[in-house]
């Protein structure tokens, strides 16, 4: 896609309010701690240092985990290149370039490396960081098996665009980790993650819309998803009232539940890419 789309327009409308709230609360608590230590106690009490260290520990561990996770992943993975699964890699590079990778700054300065890992029956992919300005994408072998067995590269394109969207929109940036401990503390950790997943879905809708119906693989499995009658599926979905229990289940999930994600796909087909999935 040649048209440039700003990150601001790609974001789900709930993401930045949730992120801002968590960062403001984090800064406020840290400011209070520093005030108590530096102003109220000229000679800090013995209990202040353990509290500050305990507050900082989650951030230190998260930063450490970037490198550890990267090496734990890649030493047991296959990197995709123009000679290793070239059809998938060519699709990946095309989507990445459409999204602006390789022509920007920071995380956008290079096309992130792409790895295949053993899925062991799990249909999943993820994006993460290994350095301050460098991300990477992993896709499970089960998803690649689907692409080749069912000749469904468009579905893989949707997944790859989703994961690249996480990097493009800063979800794996080191500084953003400061928001997650607070989000978990106030009961909004799942909501913040879910909003980021909606943003990544919107990126996928925009840059790889032809693969959006392949999301059904996450519900019906890799062997039967193409046999699902979509009209009948949505008819049966609408027979279930979107009441309290559906909202509660969606609230408690870090990814929007299947009903919600498939509803967003249908709305995207009817209204275009600019659809914001439901947070509840």
matplotlib code that plots the C-alpha trace (Angstrom):
import matplotlib.pyplot as plt

x = [0.0, 1.5, -0.5, 1.2, -0.8, 0.3, 0.8, -1.7, -4.5, -3.6, -3.8, -6.9, -8.7, -8.3, -4.5, -3.1, -5.6, -4.8, -1.0, -1.1, -3.0, -0.5, 2.5, 1.1, 0.4, 3.9, 5.6, 3.4, 4.3, 8.0, 7.9, 6.3, 9.0, 11.8, 10.2, 10.0, 13.6, 15.2, 13.1, 11.4, 14.5, 17.8, 19.3, 17.1, 15.5, 16.6, 13.3, 13.5, 16.1, 14.4, 11.2, 12.9, 14.8, 11.6, 9.8, 12.6, 13.1, 10.3, 11.8, 15.3, 14.0, 11.9, 15.0, 17.1, 14.4, 14.7, 18.1, 17.5, 14.3, 15.9, 18.8, 16.6, 14.4, 16.9, 19.2, 16.2, 14.8, 15.2, 15.7, 13.7, 15.6, 15.4, 16.7, 14.9, 11.2, 11.6, 7.8, 7.0, 10.1, 9.3, 5.8, 7.2, 9.6, 6.9, 4.6, 7.5, 8.5, 4.8, 4.7, 7.9, 10.5, 13.9, 13.3, 12.7, 14.5, 15.0, 12.9, 11.9, 15.4, 15.7, 13.4, 13.2, 14.5, 12.0, 12.3, 10.3, 10.0, 8.5, 4.9, 4.2, 0.6, 0.3, -1.0, 0.8, 3.4, 5.0, 7.1, 9.7, 13.0, 16.6, 18.1, 16.9, 16.1, 15.8, 12.9, 12.3, 9.3, 8.8, 6.2, 5.4, 5.9, 2.3, 1.2, 3.7, 2.5, -1.0, 0.3, 2.0, -0.6, -3.6, -1.8, -2.9, 0.0, -2.5, -3.4, 0.3, 0.5, -2.2, -0.3, 3.0, 1.5, 0.0, 3.3, 5.1, 2.4, 3.5, 7.0, 5.8, 3.5, 6.1, 4.5, 7.9, 9.8, 11.9, 10.4, 6.8, 7.6, 7.3, 3.5, 2.9, 3.6, 1.2, -1.4, -1.3, -1.5, -4.7, -6.3, -5.8, -2.9, -5.1, -6.9, -3.7, -2.4, -5.8, -5.8, -2.4, -3.6, -6.5, -3.9, -1.9, -5.1, -5.8, -2.3, -3.0, -6.4, -4.8, -1.6, -2.8, -6.7, -6.9, -5.9, -8.3, -10.7, -7.9, -8.2, -10.8, -7.8, -7.5, -11.0, -11.6, -8.1, -5.6, -7.4, -11.1, -11.0, -11.5, -14.6, -16.4, -19.4, -18.8, -22.4, -23.6, -20.9, -21.9, -25.6, -24.9, -22.6, -25.4, -27.7, -25.6, -26.5, -23.5, -24.3, -22.4, -20.6, -19.3, -18.1, -16.4, -14.6, -13.4, -12.2, -10.3, -8.5, -5.3, -6.5, -10.0, -12.1, -12.9, -16.4, -15.1, -12.2, -14.4, -17.0, -14.3, -13.3, -16.9, -17.2, -14.0, -15.4, -18.5, -17.0, -13.3, -10.2, -11.0, -12.8, -12.1, -12.7, -14.7, -12.8, -15.7]
y = [0.0, 3.3, 5.7, 6.7, 6.1, 7.7, 5.7, 8.0, 7.0, 3.3, 3.2, 1.9, 4.8, 3.2, 2.6, 6.0, 6.9, 3.7, 4.1, 7.7, 6.9, 4.2, 6.4, 9.3, 7.1, 5.6, 9.0, 10.2, 7.3, 7.5, 11.3, 10.6, 8.1, 10.4, 13.3, 11.1, 10.0, 13.3, 15.9, 14.4, 12.4, 14.2, 10.9, 8.2, 5.7, 2.1, 1.1, 3.6, 1.8, -1.6, 0.1, 2.0, -1.1, -3.2, -0.6, -0.5, -4.3, -5.0, -2.6, -4.0, -7.5, -6.5, -4.9, -8.0, -10.2, -8.5, -10.0, -13.3, -13.9, -13.0, -15.5, -18.2, -17.9, -17.5, -20.4, -22.7, -21.1, -20.8, -17.3, -16.7, -15.1, -14.7, -18.3, -19.8, -20.0, -17.3, -16.9, -16.0, -13.8, -11.9, -11.2, -10.2, -7.7, -6.2, -5.6, -4.3, -1.8, -0.7, 0.0, 2.2, -0.2, 0.4, 4.1, 5.6, 6.1, 4.0, 0.8, 1.8, 2.1, -1.6, -4.4, -6.6, -10.1, -12.9, -16.3, -19.5, -21.5, -24.9, -24.3, -27.7, -27.3, -23.6, -21.2, -18.0, -15.4, -12.6, -9.5, -8.4, -6.5, -7.6, -4.1, -0.6, 0.2, -3.2, -5.5, -9.0, -11.2, -14.9, -17.0, -20.6, -23.4, -24.4, -21.1, -21.6, -25.2, -23.7, -21.2, -23.9, -26.7, -24.5, -22.1, -19.3, -16.8, -14.0, -15.3, -15.3, -11.8, -10.7, -12.3, -10.7, -7.3, -7.7, -8.4, -5.7, -3.4, -4.0, -2.8, 0.1, 1.4, 1.1, -1.7, -3.5, -0.3, -0.5, 2.8, 1.4, -1.3, 1.3, 1.3, -2.4, -2.9, 0.0, -1.3, -4.7, -3.1, -1.2, -4.1, -2.7, -4.8, -7.0, -4.0, -2.2, -5.3, -5.9, -2.3, -2.8, -6.0, -4.1, -1.6, -4.4, -5.8, -2.4, -2.4, -5.8, -4.7, -1.7, -3.3, -6.9, -6.8, -9.7, -12.1, -11.0, -13.9, -16.3, -15.2, -18.0, -20.4, -19.3, -20.5, -23.4, -24.8, -25.3, -28.1, -26.9, -23.1, -22.9, -25.0, -22.6, -20.9, -17.3, -16.1, -19.0, -18.3, -14.6, -15.6, -17.9, -15.4, -12.8, -15.3, -15.0, -11.8, -9.5, -9.2, -9.1, -12.4, -11.8, -8.3, -9.8, -12.5, -9.9, -7.7, -10.5, -11.4, -9.9, -10.5, -9.7, -12.9, -14.6, -13.2, -9.6, -10.1, -11.7, -9.0, -6.4, -8.3, -8.2, -4.5, -3.9, -5.5, -3.3, 0.0, -0.1, -0.3, 2.4, 0.1, 0.1, -3.2, -3.3, -3.2, -4.9]
z = [0.0, -1.1, 1.1, 4.3, 7.5, 10.7, 13.9, 15.6, 13.2, 13.4, 17.2, 18.9, 20.7, 24.1, 24.0, 24.7, 27.5, 29.3, 28.7, 29.8, 33.0, 34.0, 33.3, 35.2, 38.2, 38.0, 37.9, 40.7, 43.0, 42.1, 42.8, 46.1, 47.0, 46.0, 48.0, 51.1, 50.7, 49.7, 51.4, 54.4, 55.4, 55.2, 56.4, 54.7, 57.0, 56.6, 55.1, 52.2, 50.1, 50.1, 49.0, 46.1, 45.1, 45.2, 43.0, 40.5, 40.4, 37.8, 35.3, 35.7, 35.2, 32.2, 30.5, 31.3, 29.8, 26.4, 25.8, 27.5, 25.5, 22.2, 22.6, 24.2, 21.0, 18.2, 19.2, 18.8, 15.7, 11.9, 10.5, 7.3, 4.4, 0.7, 0.5, 3.5, 2.9, 0.3, -0.5, 3.1, 3.5, 0.3, 1.6, 4.9, 3.4, 1.2, 4.1, 6.2, 3.5, 3.1, 6.8, 6.6, 7.9, 6.5, 5.8, 9.2, 12.5, 15.6, 15.4, 11.8, 10.5, 9.6, 8.7, 11.8, 11.5, 11.1, 12.8, 12.7, 15.9, 16.7, 17.4, 19.0, 18.0, 19.1, 16.5, 17.5, 16.6, 18.6, 18.2, 20.7, 21.2, 21.6, 21.9, 22.6, 19.0, 17.4, 17.2, 15.8, 14.8, 15.5, 13.8, 14.9, 12.4, 12.6, 11.0, 8.2, 7.7, 7.1, 4.6, 2.5, 3.0, 2.2, -0.1, 2.2, 2.2, 2.6, 6.1, 7.0, 5.7, 8.1, 11.0, 10.0, 9.6, 13.1, 14.6, 12.7, 13.9, 17.5, 16.6, 14.5, 17.2, 20.0, 21.9, 22.5, 23.3, 26.4, 27.9, 27.7, 30.2, 32.9, 32.4, 32.9, 36.6, 37.4, 34.9, 36.6, 40.1, 39.3, 37.4, 33.9, 32.7, 30.5, 29.2, 28.2, 26.4, 24.7, 23.4, 22.0, 20.3, 18.8, 17.5, 15.9, 14.4, 12.9, 11.4, 9.9, 8.6, 6.9, 5.4, 4.7, 4.5, 2.1, 4.9, 7.6, 7.3, 8.0, 11.6, 11.8, 12.1, 15.8, 16.4, 14.1, 13.9, 11.1, 9.3, 9.2, 9.3, 5.5, 5.8, 8.2, 6.7, 7.7, 7.2, 9.5, 12.0, 12.4, 12.5, 15.5, 17.1, 17.0, 18.7, 21.8, 23.5, 24.2, 27.9, 31.2, 30.9, 27.4, 28.5, 31.6, 29.6, 27.1, 30.0, 31.6, 28.3, 27.1, 23.5, 22.5, 22.5, 19.2, 19.0, 19.2, 16.8, 14.2, 14.6, 14.0, 10.8, 9.6, 10.4, 8.5, 5.4, 5.6, 6.8, 5.8, 7.8, 10.4, 12.9, 16.6, 18.3, 21.5, 24.8, 26.6]

ax = plt.figure().add_subplot(projection="3d")
ax.plot(x, y, z, "-o")
ax.set_aspect("equal")
plt.show()
